[in-house]
Amino acid sequence: MVDTISPAALAEIRRRGESFDLLDVRTPAEYGEAHVDGARNIPLDRLDPKAIVAERTGQPGTLYVVCKSGGRSRQACEKLLAAGLTAVASVEGGTSACEAAGLRLIRGRKAMSLERQVRICAGALVVLGVALAWFTQIQAWTLLSGFIGAGLVFAGITDTCGMAMMLAKMPWNQAPRGATCSTALVALALVSLASEAFAAEHTKDSLDMVKQSTAAGKAILVDVREEEEWVEGHVVGAKLLPLSSLEQGIPAEELAKTLAKGKIVYVHCQAGGRCKEAADILAKGGYDVRALKPGFPALEKAGFPTAKGK
């Protein structure tokens, strides 16, 4: 079993002035966009567990591994444990959670996350299979959509995604090398821009308006962070609907037990990013959903009552 460490605990180690070895296993492009100060980058697809074990021999302390949200870092830890390295732990919540805990991030050029690339690529292939079957009347093309669907199910069950591993090797996910740009990178950028055009925007409703609407029963507040973040602190009266659960799909009847279509649904997260994705998903279900740019720390600062625990 893989040991974990919370970003808050890691931040406390840094505050005490203690040094630690932090390994970032995201792609070079993701690492270049933003990474924890002091972290070194070895992408998961290039990780050589035996080399790391040899490098760590005789070194005190634990090797901490981080990625975007915790999936790849857990896989890296499993490989390192299998190679004989016992002092290794995965950082819960990933890089964004580290920032929320107060760890300094080094920022560079904006990059698209690997998880988002997988969603775009898988969705495009499914649409392509359906479109080809429709226009050519060759039903065998639907097998392409079925193959992608089966691959996503397999990835969800095993937490191993072949498409992600393939995309991680693409040129646009490597470290920048001059001003050259491949055709594939241009195409990916165009798809990204198109998806952004239809993405939910943050609401202009003020936090005072949110307070008044929720107090009057005209709106509900939904927290789309993960359960471990909720336990560490959440707004009293808010509902928990993790983005990861929404992405996996929640039956409409189950969703209706938490949400009401006659009310405004304000969604928030830690820093304003995940709530936009959640708003996109909920809007498709017919809800009047509005994404809040202020995250949980801002809501707490604005006077929303908070609590800890489940």
N, C-alpha and C positions, 0 to 999 in steps of 0.2 A: 504494500500500500504506500502511495506517495504522500510524504509529509508536506504540509503547507505552512505558509506564514502569511499573516495579514499585512497589508500595506502599512497599517498603523504601527505594527510592531517593527517593521523594517524602518519606518521613519523615526521611531524611537531610538533604534540602533544608530542611525545617522546623527540624531540630535545629541547623543552621548559622545559623539566624536569618534566612534568606533568604525573601522573600515570593514567593508564586506565585499565579497565577490559576487557580482550580479551579471548573469548571462541572459541576453535578450535573443530569443530564437525566432523572431519575426523576420520577414524579408528585409533586405538592405533598404528598399524604398520606404517601408514602414518605419524602420529604425531611423532613417534619415529625416523623416517628417517630425518625429518626436520620440525621445527616449529618456529614461531616467539618467540623471547626471552620474557618470561613473560606470554605467552599464556597457558591456562589450557585446558585439554582435556576432553570433554564429547562427545562420538560418537553420531551421530544423532539418531541411533536406540535405544540408552539408555537415551536420553534426557527426563527429567521429568520437563515439563514447570512449573507446580505448585511449585515444589521444588525450581526452579530458582527464581520464583516470590517471594516466601517466603524469600529466601536468600537475594534478592535485596531490600526488603522492608526497607525503611529508608536510603538506600545508595544513595549518590549523583552520578551524572554522568550517562553516557550511557554505556550499555553493547554492546560491539562490537563482532560480530560473523564472523568467517573466516573458509574457507574450502580450497579445491584445486583450484577451479575456480569461485565459487560464487553460484552454484546451491544448494548445501546442506545448505550453510549458510542462503540462502533466505528461504528455507523450515523451518529451525530452527527458524528464526525470525517470520515467519508466526505462528508457534505453540506458541511462546512466546507472541506474540501480542494477540492471541486468549485467552491466559490464563490471560491476563490483564497487561502485562508488556509493557509500552509504550515507555520507553527510551531504545530502542534497534535498532541497525543498522547493516547491512551486509557489509563486507569489499569487495569492488569491485576487481575482478581479482584474489582473493585468495592469498595463501601463496607465490607463485612465484612472483606475482606482488608486494607483500610487500618487498621481497628481492630486487627487482629492484628499489624500492623507497628508499632503504637505511636502512630498518629495519634489525636488526641483527637476524640471524637464528641459532638455536641450532641444530646441526646435529648429527645423530646416524647411525644406520644400514640402508642399502639400502632396500627399500620396493617397491612393485609394487602398483601403484595407483589403487583405486577401479574402476575408469572409464576404465582403461586398462584391468582389470580382466573381466569386463562385456563384452568388445569387444571380448576378447579371448574366453570366455565361450559361448557367443551367436554364434560366428562364428563356433566354434567346433560343437555345436549342430546342426547348419544348415547343415554343411558338413556331419555329422553323419546321419541325416535324409535322405539326398540325396543318400549317399553311401549304406545305408540299403535298400532303395527302389530299387536301381540299382542291387545290388547283390542278393537280395532275391526275386525280382520281385513282392514284396508286396507294391503296390503303397500307401497303407495307411501310410507308414513310412514318406511320404512327408508331412503329416499333422504336424509332429514334426517341420519341417522347417517352415511351414506356421504359426504354433503357435508362434515360436520364432520371426518371422517377424512381426506378429500382436502385439506381446509384445513390440517390439522396436518402432513401430508406436505409440502405446499407451503411452510409456515412453516419446517419443518426444513431443506428444501433451500435456500431463499432467505434464511433467517434474517430474514424479515420476516413479522410476524404481524398480519393485519388485525383479528383479535379483540382483540388487546392494544391496538392503536391506538384501537379503539372504546371499550374499557373505560377507557382512560386519560382519556377525556373525560367519564366518568360523574361525577355530583356527589360521590360518596363518595371519589373520588380527587383532589378539589380541596382547596384549603386550607380548614380549618374556618371556618364562618360561623355563629356562634351555636349555639343548642341545637337548631335544627330538624333533622329527620331524615326523609328521603324513604322511601317504601314500599320502593323498590328497595334502599336501604341496610339496612333492617331485614331484608329477605329474605336479602341477602348475609351479614349477620351471623349469621343462624340457620343458614345452610348452613355457615358457618365453624365455629360451635360444634359442629354435628353431626360435621363432619370431624375436629375436635380430639378428640371423644369416642372415636373409633376409632383415633386416631394412636398410634404406639408411644410408650412412656414410657422414660425412662432407667432402666437397671438399677441395682439397689441393691448389686450385687456390688462389693466393694472392689477397688482397684488391686492390692493384695497377692494377692487371689484370682485376678485376671486373670493376674498374673505366674506364680503357681503352676500354674494350669490350662494356660497356653500352654507353660510349661517341661515339664510332664508329657505334653504332646501331646494333652490333652483338649480344647483350644480353639485357635482361630486368631484372630489380630488382623487386622482389615481396615481400611485407611485409605480413606475415601471422598472425600478432597479431590481436587483436580485435579492433573494430572501436574506442572505447574510448581510447585505447593506442595510436592509430594512430593520433587522434585529439591532444593529448598531445605533439606529436612530431613525424615527419617522414622524410624520405629522399626525397628530391625534385626529382620528376620524377619516383618514385617508384609506383607500382600498389598495391592496397590493396585487398588481398584475405584471409580473416580470416580462420584459421584452422577449426573453428566450422562450417563455411559454406561448406568447402571442405568435412568435415566428413559427413555432411547431404546430400551432393551430389549436384553438379552443372551440369546442362545439357552441353553436349560437345559443342553445338553451342554457348552457353553463355560464356563458358570458352574460346572459340576461339576468342571472341571479345576482351579479355584481353591479352591472350597469343598467341604467334606465334610459330609453330613447327619448323620453320627454324632458330630460335634464341635460344641461351642458356638462360635458366630461372634460375636466382640466387634467392633463397628464404632465407629470414632471419626472425628472431623473436626478442625476447628480450634478451635471453641468450643462444640460440643454441639448445634448446630441441624441441620445436614445429615445427621448420623448417624441421627436419628429418622426422616427421610424414607427413608433407605436401608434402615433396619430394616423399615419398612412393606413396601417392595418385596420384600426378601429373605424375609420371613416368609411371603409368598404362595407362595413356591417351596418351602415345607416345611422351611426351615432354622430351627434353634434360635438365633435371632439376638438379641443384646442390645446396646442402644445405650449407649455410655459418655458420661456428661455431661462428664467431663474431656477437653479437647482435646489436640492434640499438645504444646503448651507444658507442660501439666500432666503429661503422661506423661513428657516429658523431665525435668522437675523431680523426678518421683517415682523417677527412676533407671532408666527403661527405656533400654537402649542405643540410640543414634541414629546416623545416617549421612547424608551428603549425596550427591547425584547419583543417577543411575538405577540 
